[in-house]
Each structure stands twice: as C-alpha cells, then as structure tokens.
C-alpha cells in the first residue's frame, strides 16, 4: 500500500486514512487531545503523508502513524496549555468509540462504565512513560513490538516499564479490581504472566 502511495495513487492513501482513522482518534483522545482529537488526527495524517520518504519499507504503518499522533497530541496540549480532566477524557473516549455494546445488561454496563472511569483516573496518576506504555499496549491493542516502535523504545524497555506500570495500577485501583480485570481492554493476561505485575 505504501508503495502505491509513493507511486502517486491518491486512492491508496485514502485507503490508509480510512483504515487507521479510528485507532488514531482513540490514541489522540487517550493521550489527552480531547476536543482537538480530530484536528490532531488530520494534522497527523498530513505529516505522515509528507514524511513517507522516511518510512522504512517492511515496517508496520500503525505504530509509525501513532508515534506521529502522540507527538502531535503532545504539541497541541502544550500549545493550548491545558491538561484534559479525567471526566473530559472519559467522555471523549466514549464518543470516539463506545466500548460497551448497546445490548449489554444495564446493570453490567453501569459497572463497566464505573470500572473504566476508575482505570482512567488511575492512568492519570501514572508517570507519562507508564501511562503511554499502558495506553499503547492495551487501550490501543498494540503488540509489544508495535508499542516499542511507536514509542521509540527498545522492547526490553517496553517490558520493564509495562511491568512497573501494571504493578502501580494494581496499587491505585480499588481493592479487588486488578488491571487484568479492567473492561477498557482488559489489560490482557499480562499481569498473570509477569510474575505478579498487577500487585
């Protein structure tokens, strides 16, 4: 697809935009762009298009794009001079992509929403590097190598920071709610495999 874009096929880039707009919006919102998320994503796609000459053949496009989205979000938040509140970020994430099916039992949905709010509140208390690694790895459903590429970190750094971040989240979340049970992309089975990373 990238080769087609470089060859001057406008429809090929339109296909990339359609394929990755959803995850780019979720990334921008999760990283704090809030109401500016759409502008951030538009600017990120423009910058990605202008930078395609630096894209390495054989690399994955998603982590490369999300690195641009993260930088653009950071610049936007810094320029505007405000950090989004947990409530504002939560509302924007729900708007960007509902995480609970409409068919869900209302009582179950209420519990899921409460847990998601608690997770986002706990994420806000993490250091930026820990918040980033959890967001990329679990909220954006990126694998370890994609997370490493998007953040520009070695895979070993991703593992160690994720381990520490999950342990810290386990301390911040209410008793009985471990990161592995959080519905906002169930922080997978990572805590179980990492020797108590959730405590």
Residue frames as qw, qx, qy, qz and C-alpha x, y, z in Angstrom:
[[0.000, 0.885, 0.466, 0.000, 0.00, 0.00, 0.00],
 [0.301, -0.792, 0.108, 0.521, 2.80, 2.44, 0.90],
 [0.417, -0.104, 0.606, 0.669, 4.46, 1.67, -2.43],
 [0.204, 0.644, 0.650, 0.349, 1.22, 2.61, -4.18],
 [0.154, -0.934, -0.219, 0.235, 1.06, 5.89, -2.25],
 [0.395, -0.582, 0.356, 0.615, 4.67, 6.67, -3.15],
 [0.375, 0.180, 0.698, 0.584, 3.82, 5.87, -6.76],
 [0.116, 0.054, -0.113, -0.985, 1.30, 8.71, -6.65],
 [0.313, -0.404, -0.781, -0.359, -2.01, 6.85, -6.22],
 [0.246, -0.348, 0.265, -0.865, -4.20, 9.18, -4.14],
 [0.805, -0.269, -0.258, -0.463, -6.78, 6.42, -3.53],
 [0.739, 0.016, -0.595, 0.314, -4.12, 4.30, -1.82],
 [0.159, 0.162, -0.493, 0.840, -3.53, 6.96, 0.83],
 [0.557, -0.262, -0.042, -0.787, -7.29, 7.44, 1.21],
 [0.842, -0.154, -0.502, -0.127, -7.49, 3.70, 1.99],
 [0.512, 0.061, -0.585, 0.626, -4.80, 4.08, 4.67],
 [0.175, -0.239, 0.243, -0.924, -6.66, 7.03, 6.18],
 [0.737, -0.246, -0.239, -0.583, -9.92, 5.08, 6.29],
 [0.811, -0.062, -0.570, 0.114, -8.22, 2.04, 7.80],
 [0.553, -0.060, -0.502, 0.662, -6.38, 3.91, 10.58],
 [0.157, -0.547, -0.023, -0.822, -8.60, 6.90, 11.45],
 [0.736, -0.550, -0.285, -0.273, -10.39, 5.02, 14.25],
 [0.818, -0.283, -0.253, 0.432, -7.25, 3.93, 16.10],
 [0.371, 0.303, -0.082, 0.874, -5.63, 7.34, 15.52],
 [0.354, -0.624, -0.131, -0.684, -8.65, 9.08, 17.09],
 [0.823, -0.505, -0.260, -0.008, -8.62, 6.71, 20.08],
 [0.714, -0.016, -0.205, 0.669, -4.90, 7.37, 20.52],
 [0.121, 0.467, -0.011, 0.876, -5.31, 11.16, 20.36],
 [0.566, -0.627, -0.169, -0.508, -8.17, 11.08, 22.87],
 [0.876, -0.371, -0.255, 0.174, -6.43, 8.65, 25.22],
 [0.640, 0.043, -0.150, 0.752, -3.29, 10.78, 25.17],
 [0.207, -0.557, -0.368, 0.715, -5.19, 13.95, 26.09],
 [0.114, 0.125, 0.416, 0.894, -6.23, 15.71, 22.86],
 [0.201, 0.468, 0.623, -0.593, -9.89, 15.73, 23.93],
 [0.459, 0.750, 0.337, -0.337, -11.98, 18.04, 21.73],
 [0.187, 0.779, -0.436, -0.409, -8.96, 18.66, 19.49],
 [0.666, -0.144, 0.721, 0.124, -8.60, 14.96, 18.62],
 [0.695, 0.598, 0.394, 0.066, -9.99, 15.27, 15.08],
 [0.237, 0.946, -0.220, -0.023, -7.68, 18.19, 14.30],
 [0.423, -0.615, 0.659, 0.094, -4.74, 16.26, 15.75],
 [0.737, 0.121, 0.655, 0.112, -5.55, 13.24, 13.58],
 [0.568, 0.804, 0.171, 0.026, -5.96, 15.34, 10.42],
 [0.032, 0.909, -0.414, -0.024, -2.63, 17.04, 11.04],
 [0.591, -0.400, 0.696, 0.075, -1.01, 13.69, 11.82],
 [0.769, 0.380, 0.500, 0.120, -2.16, 12.16, 8.53],
 [0.394, 0.916, -0.064, 0.040, -0.88, 15.23, 6.69],
 [0.212, -0.793, 0.571, 0.022, 2.50, 14.98, 8.42],
 [0.741, -0.107, 0.658, 0.075, 2.62, 11.23, 7.79],
 [0.711, 0.641, 0.278, 0.080, 1.99, 11.80, 4.08],
 [0.213, 0.936, -0.271, 0.070, 4.74, 14.44, 3.92],
 [0.334, -0.664, 0.666, -0.063, 7.13, 12.09, 5.76],
 [0.964, 0.140, 0.164, -0.155, 6.51, 8.93, 3.75],
 [0.587, 0.667, -0.430, 0.161, 10.00, 9.24, 2.29],
 [0.069, -0.560, 0.711, -0.419, 11.34, 8.41, 5.77],
 [0.864, -0.144, 0.272, -0.399, 9.04, 5.43, 6.29],
 [0.140, -0.451, 0.867, 0.158, 11.13, 2.24, 6.25],
 [0.703, 0.131, -0.521, -0.466, 9.95, -0.45, 3.86],
 [0.592, -0.040, -0.797, 0.116, 8.79, -3.52, 5.73],
 [0.009, 0.008, -0.605, 0.796, 7.86, -1.57, 8.87],
 [0.032, -0.602, -0.796, 0.053, 4.33, -1.56, 10.28],
 [0.053, 0.539, 0.234, 0.807, 2.37, 1.59, 9.42],
 [0.496, -0.738, -0.407, -0.207, 0.19, 1.72, 12.57],
 [0.641, -0.568, -0.185, 0.482, 2.94, 2.25, 15.18],
 [0.419, 0.095, 0.185, 0.884, 4.70, 4.71, 12.87],
 [0.138, -0.615, -0.390, -0.671, 1.48, 6.71, 12.47],
 [0.577, -0.728, -0.369, -0.032, 0.65, 6.57, 16.19],
 [0.602, -0.276, -0.112, 0.741, 4.07, 7.95, 17.05],
 [0.123, 0.303, 0.249, 0.912, 3.19, 10.97, 14.89],
 [0.420, -0.670, -0.457, -0.407, -0.24, 11.17, 16.58],
 [0.661, -0.557, -0.337, 0.373, 1.42, 11.11, 20.03],
 [0.436, -0.089, 0.020, 0.895, 3.83, 13.90, 19.09],
 [0.076, -0.438, -0.372, -0.815, 1.06, 15.99, 17.55],
 [0.539, -0.679, -0.481, -0.132, -1.15, 15.45, 20.62],
 [0.615, -0.420, -0.239, 0.623, 1.69, 16.49, 22.93],
 [0.259, 0.100, 0.163, 0.947, 2.31, 19.64, 20.86],
 [0.260, -0.568, -0.469, -0.625, -1.38, 20.51, 20.79],
 [0.605, -0.657, -0.435, 0.112, -1.86, 20.05, 24.53],
 [0.547, -0.291, -0.111, 0.777, 1.27, 22.06, 25.24],
 [0.127, 0.278, 0.295, 0.905, 0.23, 24.85, 22.85],
 [0.399, -0.641, -0.451, -0.477, -3.25, 25.09, 24.29],
 [0.068, 0.416, -0.555, 0.717, -1.71, 24.98, 27.75],
 [0.669, -0.278, 0.289, -0.626, -4.20, 22.69, 29.42],
 [0.026, 0.111, -0.993, 0.019, -4.40, 19.08, 30.55],
 [0.575, -0.264, -0.493, -0.597, -7.68, 17.31, 29.98],
 [0.526, -0.339, 0.544, -0.559, -9.59, 16.22, 33.06],
 [0.191, -0.034, 0.981, 0.000, -10.29, 12.55, 33.64],
 [0.454, 0.513, 0.602, -0.410, -14.02, 13.19, 33.13],
 [0.416, 0.725, -0.181, -0.517, -13.39, 15.03, 29.85],
 [0.096, 0.436, -0.852, -0.274, -11.07, 12.32, 28.60],
 [0.325, 0.153, 0.915, -0.182, -13.57, 9.62, 29.58],
 [0.504, 0.630, 0.354, -0.473, -16.41, 11.39, 27.73],
 [0.342, 0.690, -0.448, -0.455, -14.24, 11.86, 24.65],
 [0.073, -0.264, 0.952, 0.134, -13.19, 8.20, 24.64],
 [0.434, 0.360, 0.776, -0.282, -16.81, 7.05, 24.86],
 [0.467, 0.735, 0.063, -0.487, -17.68, 9.40, 21.99],
 [0.147, 0.600, -0.687, -0.383, -14.73, 8.21, 19.89],
 [0.538, 0.087, -0.798, -0.255, -15.76, 4.55, 20.17],
 [0.733, -0.421, 0.157, -0.511, -18.32, 3.08, 22.53],
 [0.143, 0.411, -0.889, 0.140, -16.65, 0.30, 24.48],
 [0.337, 0.102, 0.843, -0.407, -19.79, -1.31, 25.89],
 [0.049, -0.239, -0.799, -0.549, -22.30, -2.91, 23.47],
 [0.418, -0.200, -0.009, -0.886, -25.77, -1.37, 23.48],
 [0.759, -0.181, -0.535, -0.324, -27.16, -4.88, 24.05],
 [0.358, 0.136, -0.752, 0.536, -25.36, -5.18, 27.40],
 [0.437, -0.642, -0.622, 0.099, -27.38, -5.58, 30.60],
 [0.027, -0.875, -0.010, -0.483, -27.81, -2.03, 32.04],
 [0.684, -0.716, 0.141, -0.011, -26.51, -3.10, 35.47],
 [0.850, -0.060, 0.221, 0.474, -23.45, -4.75, 33.93],
 [0.433, 0.667, 0.148, 0.589, -22.91, -1.71, 31.68],
 [0.291, -0.916, 0.037, -0.275, -23.02, 0.61, 34.72],
 [0.793, -0.516, 0.230, 0.228, -20.34, -1.46, 36.47],
 [0.751, 0.264, 0.252, 0.550, -18.21, -1.49, 33.29],
 [0.179, 0.844, 0.088, 0.498, -18.50, 2.32, 32.96],
 [0.519, -0.839, 0.135, -0.094, -17.54, 2.79, 36.61],
 [0.850, -0.262, 0.270, 0.369, -14.52, 0.49, 36.22],
 [0.599, 0.524, 0.204, 0.571, -13.43, 2.30, 33.07],
 [0.090, -0.925, 0.012, -0.369, -13.62, 5.64, 34.89],
 [0.708, -0.665, 0.221, 0.089, -11.55, 4.20, 37.74],
 [0.829, 0.085, 0.263, 0.486, -8.97, 2.93, 35.25],
 [0.374, 0.728, 0.125, 0.561, -8.72, 6.31, 33.51],
 [0.372, -0.899, 0.091, -0.213, -8.40, 8.01, 36.90],
 [0.819, -0.430, 0.276, 0.263, -5.61, 5.61, 37.87],
 [0.722, 0.392, 0.226, 0.524, -3.90, 6.13, 34.49],
 [0.081, 0.920, 0.026, 0.383, -3.85, 9.88, 35.16],
 [0.562, -0.791, 0.238, -0.037, -1.79, 9.23, 38.29],
 [0.895, -0.016, 0.215, 0.389, 0.91, 7.29, 36.45],
 [0.251, -0.571, 0.342, 0.703, 4.06, 8.92, 35.13],
 [0.534, 0.606, -0.191, -0.558, 3.86, 9.89, 31.45],
 [0.244, 0.412, -0.845, -0.238, 6.05, 6.97, 30.30],
 [0.187, 0.086, 0.949, -0.239, 3.94, 4.46, 32.24],
 [0.501, 0.518, 0.368, -0.588, 0.68, 5.98, 31.02],
 [0.435, 0.581, -0.459, -0.513, 1.96, 5.83, 27.43],
 [0.116, 0.258, -0.951, -0.124, 3.05, 2.20, 27.56],
 [0.306, 0.274, 0.836, -0.363, -0.26, 1.05, 29.09],
 [0.481, 0.596, 0.126, -0.631, -2.27, 3.13, 26.62],
 [0.397, 0.522, -0.613, -0.441, -0.44, 1.81, 23.56],
 [0.045, 0.190, -0.981, 0.009, -0.19, -1.78, 24.72],
 [0.105, 0.314, 0.910, -0.248, -3.74, -2.26, 25.95],
 [0.323, 0.624, 0.351, -0.619, -6.14, 0.59, 25.18],
 [0.432, 0.641, -0.342, -0.534, -4.89, 0.74, 21.57],
 [0.943, 0.060, 0.308, -0.107, -4.35, -3.04, 21.42],
 [0.475, 0.741, -0.475, -0.016, -0.82, -2.88, 20.05],
 [0.953, -0.127, -0.193, 0.196, 1.53, -5.81, 20.45],
 [0.631, -0.637, 0.075, 0.436, 4.89, -5.46, 22.17],
 [0.556, 0.014, 0.366, 0.746, 6.93, -4.78, 19.03],
 [0.112, 0.724, 0.419, 0.537, 4.39, -2.22, 17.73],
 [0.423, -0.887, -0.175, 0.065, 4.42, -0.49, 21.11],
 [0.648, -0.416, 0.200, 0.606, 8.21, -0.38, 21.05],
 [0.419, 0.319, 0.432, 0.732, 8.19, 1.07, 17.53],
 [0.076, -0.841, -0.396, -0.360, 5.51, 3.66, 18.31],
 [0.480, -0.869, -0.043, 0.108, 7.30, 4.84, 21.46],
 [0.452, 0.763, -0.389, 0.250, 10.81, 4.58, 20.03],
 [0.513, -0.613, 0.551, -0.240, 11.90, 2.36, 22.92],
 [0.247, 0.283, -0.923, -0.082, 13.71, -1.00, 22.89],
 [0.698, -0.288, -0.545, -0.363, 11.39, -3.96, 23.54],
 [0.556, -0.158, -0.657, 0.483, 13.12, -4.63, 26.87],
 [0.005, -0.032, 0.270, -0.962, 12.24, -1.10, 27.98],
 [0.562, -0.221, -0.337, -0.722, 8.61, -1.65, 26.98],
 [0.708, -0.230, -0.668, 0.012, 8.52, -4.87, 29.05],
 [0.421, -0.136, -0.565, 0.697, 10.09, -3.37, 32.14],
 [0.148, -0.058, 0.116, -0.980, 8.04, -0.14, 32.07],
 [0.620, -0.234, -0.466, -0.587, 4.85, -2.07, 31.41],
 [0.628, -0.212, -0.705, 0.254, 5.62, -4.37, 34.31],
 [0.221, -0.126, -0.441, 0.860, 6.14, -1.40, 36.66],
 [0.318, -0.117, -0.155, -0.928, 3.09, 0.43, 35.27],
 [0.656, -0.277, -0.603, -0.358, 0.82, -2.58, 35.83],
 [0.514, -0.227, -0.656, 0.503, 2.17, -3.04, 39.35],
 [0.025, -0.057, -0.235, 0.970, 1.47, 0.65, 40.07],
 [0.482, -0.194, -0.381, -0.765, -2.03, 0.41, 38.56],
 [0.622, -0.279, -0.732, 0.015, -2.70, -2.56, 40.83],
 [0.326, -0.235, -0.529, 0.748, -1.91, -0.30, 43.79],
 [0.118, 0.054, -0.005, -0.991, -4.06, 2.57, 42.52],
 [0.484, -0.233, -0.590, -0.603, -7.18, 0.66, 41.53],
 [0.649, -0.415, 0.232, -0.594, -9.86, -0.13, 44.14],
 [0.354, -0.296, 0.872, -0.166, -9.39, -3.33, 46.13],
 [0.641, 0.240, 0.715, -0.141, -10.37, -6.40, 44.17],
 [0.628, 0.758, 0.134, -0.111, -10.09, -4.70, 40.78],
 [0.595, -0.378, 0.454, 0.545, -6.78, -5.71, 39.26],
 [0.192, 0.553, -0.390, -0.711, -5.62, -4.30, 35.93],
 [0.028, -0.056, 0.936, 0.345, -6.23, -7.72, 34.33],
 [0.127, 0.516, 0.839, -0.116, -9.98, -7.36, 35.01],
 [0.112, 0.535, 0.086, -0.833, -10.44, -3.80, 33.73],
 [0.614, 0.533, 0.581, -0.045, -13.01, -3.75, 30.91],
 [0.300, 0.887, -0.131, -0.325, -11.42, -0.91, 28.92],
 [0.699, 0.525, -0.486, 0.022, -9.41, -3.55, 27.05],
 [0.907, -0.408, -0.054, -0.089, -8.89, -5.97, 29.81],
 [0.102, -0.807, 0.579, -0.058, -5.20, -5.30, 30.29],
 [0.731, 0.313, -0.586, -0.159, -4.91, -8.81, 28.92],
 [0.921, -0.334, -0.188, 0.068, -3.29, -11.61, 30.79],
 [0.438, 0.660, -0.371, 0.484, -0.08, -9.59, 31.13],
 [0.386, -0.660, 0.421, -0.489, -0.27, -9.35, 34.90],
 [0.949, -0.199, 0.188, -0.156, -0.58, -13.10, 35.27],
 [0.895, 0.338, -0.083, 0.278, 2.40, -13.89, 33.06],
 [0.336, 0.705, -0.309, 0.543, 4.70, -11.29, 34.51],
 [0.569, -0.106, -0.647, 0.496, 5.01, -12.73, 37.95],
 [0.290, -0.682, -0.523, 0.421, 2.60, -10.55, 39.90],
 [0.278, 0.208, 0.178, 0.921, 2.89, -7.44, 37.75],
 [0.261, -0.647, -0.420, -0.580, -0.53, -6.34, 38.92],
 [0.617, -0.685, -0.351, 0.164, 0.36, -6.05, 42.57]]
